[in-house]
Amino acid sequence: MSANDSLKTLSTLKVNGKEFHYYSLPKAAEKLAGTADISKLPTSLKVLLENLLRNEDGNTVTTDDIEAMAKWLKNKNSDREIQYRPARVLMQDFTGVPAVVDLAAMRDAVAKAGQKPNQINPLSAVDLVIDHSVMVDKYGTPESFKENVRIEMERNFERYEFLRWGQKAFENFRVVPPGTGICHQVNLEYLAKVAWTKEQDGKTFVMPDTLVGTDSHTTMINGLGVLGWGVGGIEAEAAMLGQPVSMLIPEVIGFRLTGKMPEGVTATDLVLTVTQMLRAHGVVGKFVEFYGPGLDHLPLADRATIANMAPEYGATCGFFPVDQETLTYLRLSGREEETIELVEQYSKAQGMWRETKNEPEFTDSLELDLGDVVASLAGPKRPQDRVAMPELGKNFDLILETSGQSEEKDKEVKVKGKDFSLKHGDVVIAAITSCTNTSNPSVLMAAGLVAKKAVEKGLTSKPWVKTSLAPGSKVVTDYLGKADMTQYLNKLGFDLVGYGCTTCIGNSGPLREEISAAINEGNLTVSSVLSGNRNFEGRVHPEVQANWLASPPLVVAYALAGTTRTDLSKDPLGEDKDGNPVYLKDIWPTSAEIAEAVRLVDGDMFRREYADVFKGDDEWRAIPVGEGETYSWNDDSTYVKNPPFFEGIDKPLDGLSDIKNANVLAVFADSITTDHISPAGSIKASAPAGKYLKENGVEEKDFNSYGSRRGNHEVMMRGTFANIRIKNQMLDGVEGGYTRHIPSGEEMSIYDAAMKYVNDDTPLVVLAGKEYGTGSSRDWAAKGTRLLGVKAVIAESFERIHRSNLIGMGVLPLQFADGEGVKEHGLTGDEEISITGITDDLKAGQMLDVCARRKDGSEVSFQAKCRIDTGNELEYYRSGGILHYVLRQMLAA
């Protein structure tokens, strides 16, 4: 707690006879009255201000920092750097395993330096939810769930054994076992407190619940009035180890909602509309805060749906202040009455309680009448590309025209051994999946009602569609069962396949062999329809090029239709038992029907399912737990290996130096995502990672996914820049992770070329366009980049998390001047690049000189901005990365 409290804001609050201590914003307002009226601050900034008041120490947080928050109101922006300390950290297992691997490696490094390894421990509360490992291997049968869980445990035994050790070895570290739910839904339904408490010096302090998470959709919790966002695993590890999150006081874009949602429109339609609007407005690196009278009619689950997709609209977070609806949800989800009372009293005491009549001041604002929202999808490869449902068929024909397939758009490929053919636009995957929508009872009950009405009409899913239901928690199956929806979903093939992230993260599992063969034989552009938040190229399934985000009831509808080349507002889904056409309007539930079903959800469901949330099933508890403060690394493991990041940590630091005569590893266009950069999805046998696994005795059927092998740097560095859809501009018309090795002129995999450069001691740079690093908070996008020998990335612009991660791994992000880029400077990737000005006097935001020497000896010179934005980031870069900085600080103490 505050060592200084220069504004004397420490106060007490009595709730249910118990005394709580807190740092009062109204008291701060009195002292800062001459600066600005902080009651007008957006609520999200009030949370940051309280954090500064509570952590003021005269060093990392000063009175000037606190005053800067008040002065924000003058221009509605700030270039002030602050040190923010979230209360806790949330992880999922894909990002959590490498984080725990790093912690274990740090313990080894500390032991090697002759110090006690157990000083490496999370200092903040950490919850890791195993939710990213279940794949849709089995589907469409009552045995799907049981079989998928069995396969998951077999595939991931080494990883789970390691996590069981971590659960025992580290303090402040809890693991939610597999088969429980998606981390963001578990966070929303159980882990989040809204008002966080902490015992210190015999006193109980209360504060806003805040967190960072190792998944970009950590933002979902902002729907509950809890400030949180995704950071890279690297930054999260530093936060666990007591390092503050260094950030600039953000701009806050207000999003005013008015009116009510019309009949037949879902929360998914709303969020796709919001995503499109905010992407067009431009909110990267900014907070978005929702306000206005429309919130009075917006359920908590709908708010969480909108908050979840903040990464898709580009914002750091999409925040909803605490109000009566927050309390209603806390009560519904089985939280204790004492907690709910504390949330209300504390929020009101701090001026953080939303009142419709009191609207804050924002940097800028947008407005949406909820009555204007229409049924929508988004795709085929970006979440912000919304398409009104009636326009989807025309949109798909345009895709075929653009790809040069319009002349063959009606081509049919007979599916071997079946009595049907496949065509362009056919839906081969229909998945109710993802944290975005499976936390929302209204859209899931709507899906159940659509299934019920469809079955009663005699409709069935088309036989070429792979159907699946992967809820975000066991509560979902409880209420679907109570509403008698399960049997109808099952009859359409939407049997339970697992509790976790499946199709949305590429764990869609294999298509049936005959379907896959037909797609490849005909070079067909087929579709997936999923209730997810991500549809980037190559993400959902390598053979499915068009991926459409949609509400759960629309997922069911498109499984019935079997194609996306249709207008469901007027084309039939199929025929009833008497041969009459059945239309979507015939099976679409009314708002009243949905509301009646949602009323069946009750707090007992939540209390029952979360009673033993950390216990796990018999298989989990039977996994042996290793002893010892340091991990006994298994040299034969292909899942978990001791990474090389901390080699030489006990030696003095080298000073900063210029990058001289670097070769270009790759040149990329705009919107290269972390899915393109970081290994994700399935591992191909022909890829460098697949060859490595085969050389180590792993059969192709046991490759598992890249995500599951994030604890093995050998696999991950081989999969970096290896996405099947990535396009290196150094090669004409070539897709996939290939480059030209400049000295030899030979075309080869990016990994193989990088290793040749590393062996020759040649530094590397990557050149890119706008929005480099868009998407998930994948730390391996930065870790892999570093292990391949890349010293700098020069791009036209960066997405927030990836830029931070690059610095966290000691890779320099540089930004072309406005209006400049690869094309403007005539760069091809054949040049030798030298970057000067990287000295011990380097400043955040400094302009550096770049010289590109062509093969003919001519040169092009330009300046690029050092995108190390804060003093803390500069310290991390000097140390070779954020964890290196933390470790050196510990060893020097």
C-alpha positions, 0 to 999 in steps of 0.5 A: 500500500502507499508509502507516501499518500501525499494527498492524505486519501486513506479512508475507511468503509464499514460494510456488514460490520467489517472495516475496510481501508481504501484510498479515496478518490473523492478526497483526492478530488478535494486536493486536486480541485485546482487542477481539474474536476476528476469526477468527470474522468472516465471510470476506467481512468478512475481505476488507474488513478486509484492504483496510483494513489494506492501505490505512491512510493515517491519512486515508481509512482509520484505526486506528479503522476497522480496530478497528470491523471487529473490534468488529462481532462485538459486535452483528453490525452497524455504522454505521461508514462505511469507504472500500473500494478494489477491485482492479479494475473490470469493465464490459459495453458497455451501461454501459461505453460511457456510462462511456467517454463520460463519461471522454472528456467529462472529458478535454474539460473538463480541456483546456478548463480549460487542463490536460493531458487525459491525466491522466484515466485509469483508475487501476485495471485496467478490463476492458470486455466487449462482450456486451450488443449481440447481438440474436436477429434470426435464429434456428432456422437454422445461419446464425443466429450468423453473421447476428446477428454481421453485423447487430450489427457494422452496427448498432453500428459507431459505438459500436465505433469509439468503444470502439476509440478508448478502448482506444487512448487510455486506460491500464489499459483493455482491451476484450474484443471482441464475439462472445466471451461474457458479462462475468460468465462471462468474468470467472469463466472467465478474468479473475478471479485469486482472489489478486490481485498488484501490483508496487510499489517493486520488491516483489510484493504479494498480496491478495484479488482484489476488484472492482466492476462496472457490471452488477448480476450482477457478484456472480456472481464471489463463487461463486469466493471473489472479493468483487465487486458491481454499482455504477452506472456513475457510481460505477464511473467514480469507482473507476476514477479513484482514489476509494474506494467509500464504504460502511457495514460491512454486516450479514452474513446466513449461509445454511447449506446441508446435505444433497445435491441430489435426483435430477432437480433443478438448480442453477436450481431451487436458486437460485430457492428461495434467492432466494425465501427471502432476499427474504422474509427481507429482505437489501437492503444486506446481505452474504449468506455461504454456509456449512455441510456442504452446500457440500462437495457443491456444485460451483463452477458451482452456487455461481456460479449462486447468487451471480449472483442476489444482486441478485434476492434483494436482497443486495449479494453472495452470497459463497462462501469459497475452498476445495478446490472453488475450486482444482478449478475454477481447474484445470478452467478452465485457470488456471496452477498457480502461480496455483492454488498462490498462491490456496491458500497465501495463503487459508490464511495469511490464515484465509480458507480454508473449513473445514466445522468452523469456522463464522463468526458472522453477524448472522442466519442461514437454513438450507436442506436441499438435499434439499428443493429441487424443480423450479421456475420464477419469474414472471410478472414477479419473480425471487423469485416461485417456482412449483413446476413442477406448479403453473405451469398453475394459477398461470397461470389465476390470472393470467388471473383477476386480469387479468379474462381468465378468461372467455376463457381458452380463446380461440383466435386463428388465426395467419394463413397457418399451421395453428395457433392461439395461446392464452393461456399459449402459449410464444412465446419459449424461450431458453437465455440469460443469465450465470446458467445458461450458465456452468454445464455441468451444466444446459447438458449437461442441456438437451442430453440433454433435446434428444437424448432428445426428438429420439430420441422424435420430438418437435419444438418447437411452431411458434409458439415462438421458440427460441434458444441464447446461451451465455456463452462459446465454451467452452460450444459446445466442450463441447456439441459434444464431447458430441455435443449440438449436433445435437439442440439444433439439431433443436429450433431451439436453434441458436447465435444469439450469445455474449452477453446476449440475451433476458434483457436484452430483446434477444430480437429481433422475433417473427414478424409473424404471431405478433405479429399474433395476440397483438395481435388477441386481446389474448393473455397469452403466455409466455416461458421463459428461463434468465435472472435477470430477468423484470421487466415489459416487459423480455423483449419488449413483447408478452410479459406473462408471463415465467418463469425456468427451468433450460435443460432446462426451457426445452427442455421448454416449447418442446416443450410450447408452453404454460405452462398445463400440469403437466409432472409429469403432462401429456404434452409431445407424442407419439412417432413411434407416437402414444404420449404422451411425458412429461417423465420419459421424456426427463429425464436422470439425475444420472449421465448429466449427470455423465458428460457434464460430465466431458468439459469440460477445461482445454484448452477454456478455454486455447484459447478465451481464448488471444487473448481481446482480439484479436477477429475480422477485422471488429473489427480492421478498425474504424478507430481515431481518434487523439488524447488527446481524442475527435473527436465526430461531430455527426451520430452518434446513438449517441455524443454529448458529454454536458452533465454537466460544463458550468460545471465550471470555475466556483465551486460554488454552495452547497446550497439548499432546493427551493422550489415544485417540481411533481411529475413522477410518482407511483409505487407499490411495486417500481418497477425501474430497468427502469421508470425507465431506457430499456431494450429496443426503441425505439417509433417513437411514443415521444419517443426514436423521434421524435428518431431519425426527425428525425435521419434514422434509419429505424425498422428501424435504431433498435436498442435503448435499451441500444445508444444509452446513449452518446447523452443525447438518446435516453436522457433521452427514454426515461427513465420511458418503459417501456411498463408503468410506471404513473404514479399521477397518471393513472388506468389509463394505462400507459406514460411519461405524466404530467399537466403541472400548470400546463396540466392536459394529459396528455403524455409525461413527457419533454415535460412535463419539458422544459416545466418545465425551460423554466419553470425549475420544479424537479421531484420524484418520489414513490414507494413501497417498493423504488424502483430495484430491479434492474439497476445502470443509471446512466441511471436516475439520469442521465436523472432529473437531465437531466429536471430532477428535484431529489429523489425521495421514496420509502418505501425505495430499492434500494442501487445506485439510491440511490447513483446518484441521489446520484452525479448530484446528485439528493437521495434522501429517505425517508418516515418508517416507516409513511408514504407518498404514501397516508398523506399524501393526496398526488396529485401535483397539489401544489407541494412544498417541501423545507427544511433543504438548507443547507451544514450538511446532515448525512448521515441528517438529517431534512428538512421537506417541505411539500406545498401543494394547489391549494386552498391547504391544506398537508400537512407531514411530515419525510423522512430524507435518504438521503445515508448517508455523509460521502463521499456528502455531499461528492459531493452538494455538488459536484453529483455524484461525477464532478463532485467528482473533476473539481474535485479534479483541476482544483484540484490 
